[in-house]
Amino acid sequence: MKAMILAGGKGTRLRPLTIHSPKPMLPLLGKPCMEYGIDLLKNHGIKEIGVTLQFLPEAVRNTFLDGEKQQVNLYYFEEREPLGTAGSIKNGETFLDDTFIVLSGDALTDFNLQDAVRYHKEKGGSVTILLFQVDQPLEYGVVMTDEEGKVIRFLEKPTWSEVFSDWVNTGIYILEPEVLQWIEPGVEFDFSKDLFPLLMENGIPIYGYKARGYWSDIGNIDAFRQATFDLLEGKVSLALPGREVEPGIWMEEGVRLDPEVKLIPPVFLGKDAVVEKGAQLGPYTVLGRGTVVGSHSQLERSILLEGAYVQRGVELHGTVIGKGVMVGDHVYAGEGSIVGDGCRIGKKSLIKSGVKIWPGKEISESVTLHTSLVWGKKSTRRLFGKEGIKGIGNVEITPDYASRVAAAYATLFQTGSTILFSSGPDPFSSLIKESFILGIRAAGIDAVDLGESIPAVLRYTIQELKASGGIHVRSWDGQKGGDALHVLIEFFDASGLPIDRNRERKIENAFFQEDYQRADARRIGKRNAVMKMGESYLEGMLDGVPVEVIREDSFKLVASYDSPITNRLMGELLERLHVSSLTLSSPKDEGLQPLREAVRNHHADFGFFLGQDGESLTLITGEGKVVDRNLLYGLQMVSISQNRENVLFGVPVSAPSILENLADALNVRLIRTKEERRAVMEAYKGNRFYPLFDGIYTLLHLLEYLSLRKATLSELIDLIPHFHMAREEAFCPWEEKGRVMRRFMEEIKGKKVELLDGIKVYDEGGWVLVLPDLEEPIFRVVSQARSEEDAIRMVKKIRGQIEFFLSRDVS
């Protein structure tokens, strides 16, 4: 008799433990969950075993090879695209020539398979489902049988009002090969959702075998913990690794225990684990192979995976620590916390209950983590992201943290240099700004406070006052009302540009090495305040603009602002231009619909929404249509080049290709740049204003153009050639990005390619850009094509390729 083990699952509900590993490879007492399934089959005389693979297949292959170590024969059947539970078995049809068993690689069970096979033979059916009785059936497929054991009803994941049985589908099946003819090859097909209902509709009987023993579907972290503890307690009739040296204390070979270690059973110590003097383990503590527990640490109900290193005086209560994690001295982790593979937890840090830390994160010393640290959140070994330093207010970005970063930033400057500061309108941004000013002054650097402002004003003022640099702090609420306050700290150089990566590295090195600059206490930096620089910024912007011509047109606009600062600045500008405007509240809750309706109802020339930073701008035509953000590039180029010579216009590589044609027609020199903000701004060479990052500047020149040309916004839009773009994101683990990029390069040989930033591939119909994100484990995919359908098709194709590369060995 043969068997098939389903081992292709991703285990998304088990993250962060399964981000770099398929779910069946999750270790239970040091053994992959799937290995217990292999042992069960072998114990019942089944040694010819097929294995279906899909997600990270090499992790399974490299562990079990051909099965010789487990004394079985393993055969692998890999899916290029997900085929579903039944479709994956169809993929191995050539292997299955007699009655066979299907087993989930991520379930733990000790069912008597021989009894189940006998039942199957007695009933003479084509399918037998092994059923198990549970208290909480809501997360399972509920099955009802008649008196003869024939299945009469299925229901996947019912609500309580739909629960008609407490016997659930375990995902363990006994099948006859002829059943496979009902499954179409190469098509995603599921046993419970597709195959079984199809068989029942065609009168083919399915039987349910009510199994006794132990069964656990390890679908989430709680189930993983409980299955581990159940194994320790002896609730599962399967052999455990190692030997029981004392009641409830299991050890593998090579374990080293200091004589003063206290073990409270049940405890499991994996191969070559080390426990140092005065440590206390248990109850329900599991140490994976090669783990180290430092002196005087206390662990209970905690699981350490292979290679984890816990230093001195650590307390872990109900915690799961991933592979290769380093936990510093005197760290405390609460119930339900999880630390992903390869993390570094600084000493004296506190991880609150329920917090999850994604793989590869580094937590600084004495940090208190209240919320989970996921993909895009800050890892403190690198302070800077795409725009500056970002984090959660009073959790990651605190006043003392800001002061230390300021001291590191000060190492870039000579004593007596001047740094400008501004912040958003909220109290916390102002608080962080003040902390920066204190840190800068302590280093002997002078600080000038511009008060509440926007980055565009700060950039302008840096150049006007010939300062050495500047810092702007702003914050915003999370997507949901109850989310934490997010903070962004932006750094600018003497040209008003975001600081380059070389300066960022110097700040990071000084910060992490604590190599701070401190001045003599009698020579600390001075503090000054310069108000009304917003007025100077507007004056500079209006220089050369035909104000009287704009005034004559008496424009009528509808405006909405995300900040009182942008409201005030734009209000002053419109007042000078004699432009009347109706101001609506910020569209956070209701979207842009009220703004669109107001533009139409008040017969306004156009409407706009200006974001908190003064950079993000959304335009609404007089007909109430929202202007696509990619179209904004063209509008900016046309309006800014009006009556001007030798205009330079910088755009990122992802901007639409029609800009080249537009630039030729306007006699504008177009410069394609990398996506990063500094690269785009550098294209403007010494300008005090940066159109793509200044909504107020854009609006002024839009009014100028419409006034001089006596045109409407819609008429201006009609001048710009039509184009179609699409964007998507595709997940990719950090460590796979380089290899995925390499695979793309291999795939595109012979094609027209641009490698300015990411990989941009051209064809007759347009182009597609594959861009690895700097802050998150994702690729951003952008396309331009002749039609919207083609653009969407192109990005989806690339996303599929990325998923395909990740599902195979890309080494």
N, C-alpha and C positions, 0 to 999 in steps of 0.2 A: 504493500500500500504506500501511496505517496502523499505528500502534503505541500501546501503553498502557504508561505508566510507573507502577509502584507506588510511591507517595510518602507513605504514611500511617503509616510506622513510628515508634514512640517511641524506640527505641534505648536501652533500659534498661541494657544491658551497656556502653554508651558513656558512661554518666554519670560525672562531672558535666558533660561537654561537651554533652549533649543534653537537659538538663533544660528549657531554654528554647528548644529548637530541634528540629524533626523530624530524624531520622537522615539523610535524603537531603540535608539542607542543611549537613551537616558539611563544612567547606572542605578541599580538597586543593590545596595551592599557591594558596590564595586563591580558588579556584573551588568552588562547591558540588559535591559528588560527583555529584548528579543532572545537572549541566550537562555533565559528560563523557559521560553517557548520551545527552543530547540531541545533542551533537556527533557521537557515533558513528552515531546514526540518520540525522542529516542527511548525513553523509559517504557513507551507503549509499542516499541518495535518498529517505529517508522523512521527510516534513516535516509530515504530519498526525498529531499526537501528542495522545492523551488522557492525563490525569494523575489518578490516584486520590488523594484526600486524606482524612485522618481526624484525626491528631494535629496540633494547631497549624496548620491549613490556610492561614491568612493568611501565614505565613512563606514558604510556597512561592509563593502567588499574588502577593504584593507584590514578590517577587524577579524572577519571570519574566514576569509580566503575561500578555500574549497571545502571547509568543514572538517578537515582531518583532525584538528585539535579537539573538536567536539565529538569525534568518532561518528560523523555522519557525512553524507555527500550533498553539497550545496550547489544549486544551479541558479543563476541570476537572470532575471528578465526585466530589462530597464525600459521605462516609458519616456519617450521624447516629449510628449505632451501628457498632462494628467488624463488618465483614462477611467478614473473612478474605481470603486472596489471590484466590481464584476469585470469591467473592461481590462483591468490589470491582470486578472486571471486568464481572460481570453488571450492576452498577450503571450501567455505561457502554454497555450493549448497543445503544442506539439509534445510537451513534456507529460501531459496528463492523458494516460491511456487506460486508466481503471478508476475505481472508486477512490476519491481523494478527500483530504481534510483541508479546510481553509482556516487559518489562525491569524489573529491580529498580532503584529509584532510589538504593539504598545499595550498589550493587555497582560496581566499576571493572573495565572490560574493553575489549579492542580486537578482539574476535572479528570475523571476516569474516561479516557478517550475510547478504550476498548469496549466499555459498556455502551457508550454512545454509538459506536460502529455496529455493535450487535443489534441495538434498537433499530438503527437505520436499515439493516439487512432484513430484520423481521417485518418491518412495515412495507418494504419493497418499493418505497418511493424514490423519486429522483433527487430530492433535497430533504435534508434534516437540519433544522436550526437548533443549536444548543441554547436553551433558555435558562435564565437565572432569576430568582426572586429577590426583589430589592424593596427597600422602604420608600425610597424617593425615585419614582420612575420618570420624572419629568424630563430628564436629560437623555433618555434612552428611547429606543424604538419599542413600544409596547406591543405584545403579541397575545392573541387569544386563540386557544385551541378547543376542539370539541372533545367528546369523551374518548374518542379513538386516538387523540393526539394530533389530529389533522388541523393545520392552521386555518382559521376562518376569518381572521381580521388582523390588519397591521395599522399602527399609527405612530409616525415618527415624532418624538419630542412633544407630547401632548401637554395641554394645560390641565389643571386639576379637574376641570369640568369634563375633560375628554378621556380621562384615565379609565380604561375598562379592564385593566388587568395589572397585577404587580409582577408579572413575568415579562422579562425584557430580553431583547435580542442581544446576545453576547458578541456577535460578529464571528462566531465559530460555526462553521458549516461542514456538513458531510454531503458530497455531491457526486453524482454520476456524470461521466464525461459528456453524455448526450445533451446535458443542460447547456453546454457552451454554444450549441448551434443557435440558441436564441439570442446570443449576444453578437451584435455587429462589430466586426474588427475595426480598430482604430477610432472608435467613438467612445466618448465618456459615458459610462454606464454603471449604475450603482445597484448593488444587490437588493437592498430593502426598498429603494424608491422606484427602481425600474424593472429589474429582472423578476423578483418575486410577484409583484402585481401582474406582470405579463404572463407568468406561468399559471397563476390562479385564474386569470381571465380565459385561458385556453384549457382549463380543466385538468391541469397537471398538479397532482397533490403535493403539498409541502407539509412535512411533519415537524412537530416541536418536541424536542427531548428536554425534559425538565431535569437539569443537571444539579448535582449536589457537590458541595466542596467550597472552594474559595475562588472568587473571580473579582477582578478590579480593572475597570477601564481607566487607564492612567491618562486622563484627558486634561487635567489641570494640576496646578501646584499642590493643592490640598490632597488630591488623590495620590500624587507622587509621594508626598510625605507619609500619608496613611499606609500606602502599600509597603513602604520601607519599614515602618514601625510594625506592621503586621508580620512581615518576614522575621523581624527580630523577636517578636513574641511567640513565634512558632505556629501562627495561625494558618500558614501555607505549607502544605505537605510536599515541599521541594527541598532538596539539599542546599544548604547555605555554603558559601565559600569558607575556607579555613576550618578551624576546629573550635569546639566549645571548651575553653580552658577551665572555666568555672561556670556554674549555673547562670545563664543569661549573658555571658561574656565570650564573644567570638573573636578569634584572631587569625589572621593569615601569617605566613612566614615573614621573618625579618623585622617584626615589630620591636621597637625599643622603648621600654618604659622605665622612667626613673623610679626607684623604690618608694618615693614619697608621693607618687601619683595615686589619686583616689578614683576608683571606678565604681559607678552605681549602675547595676544592670537594669535593663538590657543595653549592651554596648557592642558595637562592631568596630574592630580596628583592622584596616586593610594592610596589604603587603607593604613592608618597609615604612610604616607610619612611625613617627617619633613623638613621644609625649614627655615634656620636660618637668622638672622638679616642681612639686606643689600644685600641679594642675588637677582639676576635678572634672571628670567626664560622666555624663549621664544624669538621669536615665534617658534612653532613646537618643544616644549620640552615635553618629556614624562617621568614621574617618576613612576617606578613600585612600587609594594607594599613594605612597610617597608624601602624605600630608605631615605637617609638623604643627604641634601645639606647644606654644611657649610656656614658660614657668608661670605658675599661679593664675593661669587662665581658667575660666569656668564655662563649661558648655553643657547645655541641656536641650533635649528635643531638637538638636541641630545636626545638619548633614553637611559634611565637607567633602567636596569632590576631589578627584585626583590632583595632587600637586599643590593643594592649597597650603598657605603658610600663615599660621596665626601666631603673632608674637606675644610678648609678655602681658599679663594682667588683662587679657581680653575677656569680655563677657558676651556670650552668644546665647540667646534665648529664643528657641523656635526659629532658627535662621538656616537658610540654605546658602552655602558659599560655593561658587563655581570653580572650575578647574583653573589652577595656576594663580589664584587670587592671593594677594599679599595684604594681610590685615595688620596694621601697625599697633604699637603698644597701647594698651588701655582703651581700646575701642569698645564701644557698647552697641549691640544690635538687638532690636526688639523683636517680638513675636511676629512671624509672618514676613519678615524682611528677606530679600533675596539679592545676592550680589552675583552678577554675571561673570563669565570667564574672563580671566586676565585683568581684572580690576586691581587698583592699588588704593587702599584706604589708609589715609594718613592717621598718625597716632592721635589719640584722645578725641577722635571723631565720634559722633553719636548718630546712629541710623535708627530713626523712629520705626515703630511697628508698621508693617505693611508696605514699607518703602521698597521699590525695586530699582536696582541699578543695572543698566544695560552693559554689555561686555566692553572692556577696554577703557572704562572711565578711570580717572585718577582724582581722588578726593584729597584735598589739602588737609593739613593738620587742623585739629580742633574745629572741624566743620560739623554743624548739626544739619542733617538732612531730614526735612519734614515731608518732602514730596519726592516722587520717583524721578530718577535721572535717566532720561530716555535718549533717543537718537540725537536730536538736535540740540540738546542742552549742554551746558558748559562743562568741559573737562579741563581742570585747572592747570594741567601741564602745558596747555596752550591757552593763553589768555584771550587772544584775538580771534574773532570770526570774520565774516565777510565785511562787516561794517564797523567793527570796533569790538568792545567788550560788552557782552550781553549776559544777563542773568536775572534771577528772581529777586525782587526787592526785599531786603532785610533777611534773606536766606542765603543767596549767593553773592549779591551785591549789598554789602553792609558799609557803614561809615568807616569802620577800622580797615576793612578791605580796600576801600577807595583811597584812604590815606596812604596805605602801603604801595598801591599801584602808582599814586602820585609821586611818591619818593623814588620809585623805580623810573618813572617817566622823566623826572628831574635830572637823571644821569645823562640825558641827551644834551643838556644845556650848560653853559657857563654861568657862574654866579653873576647876578645882575641882569640876566635875560628877563624878558617879559612874556607872560603867557596870558591869553585872554580866556575868559570863562563865560558860558551862558547855560541856561537850563530851560526846560519846559515849565509850564505854569503850575504844576502840582508840587505840593510840599516835599515829597520824598526826593524828587529830582533836585530841588534846591538844597536839600540836606546833603545829598551826595556831592553836589557841586562845592558846598562849603567844606566838606571833608577833603576834597581834592585841593582846594585853595590852601588849607592848613598844611597838607603834605608838601605842596610846592614851596610855600613860604619857609617851611622848616629846612628846606634844601638851599635857601638863599636866593630863590627865584622870585621875582616880582609877579604879582597877580593883579589882573584888571578884570573886574566883574561887570559884565554887560547886563546883568539881571536876566529877566525872562525874555527869551528871544527864539530865533530859529537858526538852523545851521547856515542858511544863505547869508544872513546878516553877519554872523560870526566870521564866515569866510571873507566877506567883503571888508570887514573891520580889521582883520588880521593884516590885510594888504595896505589898508589906509594908514594904520598906526605903525606899520613895519614891525609888528610883533614877531616873536620867534616861533609861535605856534598857538594853538587854541584847543579847548575841550568843550564839548557840548553834551549835556546830560538830558535825556528825556525818558519818559516811561509811558506805559499804556496797560490797560486791563487785558486779561486773557480773553479768549473767545467767549467764555461763559461768565456770567456776572460774578460768580463766586471764585473765579480763578485768581491766582496770585498776580501781583503787580510785576510786570516785566520792565526791565531797565536796560537802556542802551547808552554806552559812553563812547562818543566819537572823538577821534584825535585828528588834528589838522596841523600841517607844517606851515612854514613861513610864507608859502605861496597860497595858502588857503586850501590846499589839496589834502585828502586823507593821507596820513603818513604811510610810507612804503613798508614793504615786508621786512626790509633790513632794520628799520627803526623798531618795528614791532618785536623782532627777535631780541634786540638789545634790551627793550623794556622787560620782556619775558625772562631773559637771563638774569637781569638785575633783581627782578621780583623773586624768582625761585631760589637764587643764591643769597637772597637777602643782602645784596650788595648795594645798600641805599646811600644816597648822598645826603649828608647832614651838614648844615652850616654852623659856624660859631654862633652861640646863642645871642651874641650881641650884634650879629650881622644877618639876621633873618630877612626874608624878602618883604617888600612893602605890599600893602593892599590898597588898591584904588578902585573906584567905581566910575564908569563912564556910561551915562544914560543917553537916551534918545539917538542911539546909533542906527535905529530903524529909520529915522528921518534922513540921516546921511545916506543910508543904503538906497532909499527911494530917490533922493536927489541924484545920486550917481546913475541910477537906472534911467531916469528921465532925461539925462544929458543927451542931446541930439535927437530926441523924439519930438515930432511936431505936435505939441500939446494942444495948440489952438485948433488945429484941424480936427483932432479927436473931440474936443469940446463942442465943436459945431454940430457934430452928428447926434449928440444927446442920446447916447446908447442907453438902453434899459436892460438890465441883467437880473437874473435870480441867482443868489449865492447861498452856499452852505459851507460851514467851516467845522473842522474837528478840533479847533483850539481858539481860545480868545486872542492869542497872539496873532495868528494869521488873519483873524477877523479884523483886528485893529489895524494891522499893516495894510491889508488890502482895502479896508474902508478908507484909510487916509489916501491911498493912491486913487481910488475911484472918485473921491471928493475933489482931488486936484484936477481930475480929468472931466469933471462935471457929468459923471456917469451916475445915473440913478440905479439903485439896486434894492431888491427885496431879499432880506436875509431869512433863511429857514434854519431850523435847528439841525444838528448833525444827523446824518441819515443812518446811524448805527443800527437802530432797531427796525426801521421800516424800509431800509434800502433806498434806492434812488427814485422810486415811483413818485413820492410827493414832490421832489424837485422837478421831475419831468412834467408832472401835471401843472405845477406852478408856472413853468416856462410857457406852456401852451395857453393856460388860462389868462395870463397877464400879457400875452403877446410880446414876450421879451425877445431881444435879439438872440440871446443864448443864455445858458445857465452853466454853473460850474460848482464842483465840490473840491475844496482845497484841504488836503490832509494836515494832520497835526504838525508834521515836520516842514510844511510849506513846499515839499518836493512833489508829493503825489497829487496829480491833478486829473479830474474827470470832467469832460465837457459834455454838455447837452445842447443839441442844435435847437433852433427856434421851433422845429416841428416836434421836439420832445424826444429825439433819438439820442441814445448814448453813443459817444464816439469811441470806437475801438482804440485801446491803448497803443497798438502798433501803428495806427493811423496818426497818432499824435506826433510821431517822429516827423512825418511829412508836413504836418501843419506848422510845427516849430521851424523846420527848415525854410519853408516858403515865407512865413511871416518875419522871421529874424533877418533873412537876406534882403528884405525889401529896401531898396534905395541904398544898399551898402555894397562896397567892393571888397574883394579879397577875404570873403567870409570863409572861415573854417568851421566845419560841422562834424563833430565826432559822434559816432554811434557804435554800440556794441555789435559783435558778430552775429547776434541773434535777431537784429533788426531786419525788416523786410528789404528785399533786393531792389524793389522799385526805387529806393532812395538814390541809387547810382544814376538812373535815368533822370530823376528829378534834379539831382545836383548838376548834371550836365546842362539841363535846360536853364537852370538858374545861375550858371557860372559860379557854383559853390564848390569848394574843395572838400570832398567828403573823405573822412578818415575812419576806417574800420578799426575797432580796438577790441581788446579782451573785454569780458563781461564786467570785470571789477570796476568799481566806481572811480578809483584813482586813474585807471587807464583811460576811461572815457573823458574825464575832466582834463587830463594832460593834453588832449587833442586841441584844446582851446588856447593853449600857449599864452599865459599871462593875462587872460581875461579876468576881470573881477566878478563876472557872472557866468554861470554854467547852466545853459538852458534846460538840459535834460534833468537837472536837479534843482530847479527853481520855478515853481508854479507861478509865482507872482510875475517874474520876468517874462515867462511865456504869455501870460494873460495880457500884459502891457503891449507886447509886440503883436499879439493877435488883434487887439483893438486898433493898433496903428495900421496894420495891413487892411483890415475891413474898412477903416475910415478913408484911407488913401484910395482904395480901389472901389469904394462904394459898393461893397459886396456883402453877402451874408456868409455865415459860417458854412452853411450847406453848399453854397456856390464855391467856396474855397475847397471844401472836401471834394467836390466834383473835379477839381483840377488834378487831383492825385490819382494815378492809375489804380485800378482795382487789384486786389491780391487777397489770398486766403492763407491763413496760418492756423496751426494747432499746436498745443503744448500738452505734455504729459510728464509724469514722474514714474520712475521705476526703481523699486528697492534693490539695493546691492550692498552686501556687507563691505565694510571698509577694506578688509584684507583682500577682497576679490576685485576691487575697482581696477587696479593696474592690469590684472590678467584679462579682465573683460575688455578693457581698452585695446589690449594687444590682439585679442581675437577679432575685434572690429577692424583693426588695421590689416589683419590677414584677409578678412572678408572683402575688403574694398580695393584690393590690388587692381590696377588698371582703370579705376574710376577717377573722375575729376574730384579732387579733395582739397580742402583748405584746413590747415592745422593751426590757425591763429590762436584759438582757444577751444579745446575739445576737438571733435572730429566733425567737420562739415562736409557732407557728400552731396555733389550736384548730379542731377540728371536733366533730361530735356524738360521735364515737367516742373522742376523746382529744386529744392534742397532739403536736407534734414540734418540737424545739428545734434550731436550726442555730447552732453556736457556733464562731467562728474561734479556733483555739488561739493563745496568746500566744507560745509558745516554738518551735513547730514549724510547718512549712508544711502544715497539715492543718486540716480542719473536724471538730469533734466533733459527732455527730448523736445526739440522745437522743429517745426517743418513749415515750408512754404510751398504751395502747389497751385495749379490752375483752378482747382475747385475745392470747396470745403471738404467734400467727401475724400478727395485724394490726399489732402493735408492730414485728415484724421487717420486715414489708412496708413500713411507713412509713419506717423508716430506710434501707432499700435504695432506696426511691423517691427520697429526697433525695440519697443518694449518686449515683444515676444522673443526677439533675439537675445536680449539680456537675460530673460528668464530661462531660455534654453541654455545659454552659456553657463549659468549658475547651476543648472540641473545636471551638468556633465562635468567631467574632469577638464578644467581649463588650464591645467598646468602645462 
